[in-house]
Amino acid sequence: DSSVHQLATTFDISYASFIADNSDNPRSVDDLKGILGEVLKAMREEGKLWVKYERGQPCFHITARKKQPHEASKDN
């Protein structure tokens, strides 16, 4: 009843079962998790989302957000 997921701005991305099916450039689950983490970090720094690494669950907890007026001025 009190989950932020019900607000339609928060979701989880699981990295529990990544499939690296490119035989020319095989990647481990940890490698793919790291790449996803880098992308999410960049998006967080751009003010597009908040992200939390879930301990005990193989996922990132993500909330989409809008830049605040004071943040928009940093880009100019």
Secondary structure, 3 states (H helix, E strand, C coil): CCCHHHHCCEEEEECCCCCCCCCCCCCCHHHHHHHHHHHHHHHHHCCCEEEEECCCCCEEEEEECCCCHHHHHHHC
